[in-house]
Amino acid sequence: MPKQKTHRGAKKRFKITSGGKVLRHHSMRSHILTKKTTKRKRKLRKSTEVQGKFSDSVKQMIQG
């Protein structure tokens, strides 16, 4: 039986912490930034935790 390969797209976009949480970056930060407030852009800089059952599927994709 062949080994399951790591999903390369998921590996580039998500990070698993030592506690097992999955972190992701915010979207809407690449262009059209003039109309967005400074507060909103500042909050988009920080990474956030993946919520719910979606984190399980991300872990499975990353760990192969």
NORMOFEN-V688824 format. One line per field, one symbol per residue. phi: phi as a letter, one per 30 degrees, with the letter a starting at -180 (. if undefined). burial: I if it has 16 or more other ideal C-beta (glycine too) atoms within 10 Angstrom, else O. Layout:
phi->???
burial->???
//
This chain:
phi->.dddddddddddcbbcdddjdccbcdcibcahcddddddddddddddbddciddddddeddddi
burial->OOOOOOIOOIOOOIOIOOOOOIIIOOOOOOOOOOOOOOOOOOOIOOOOOIOOOOIOOIIOIIOO
//
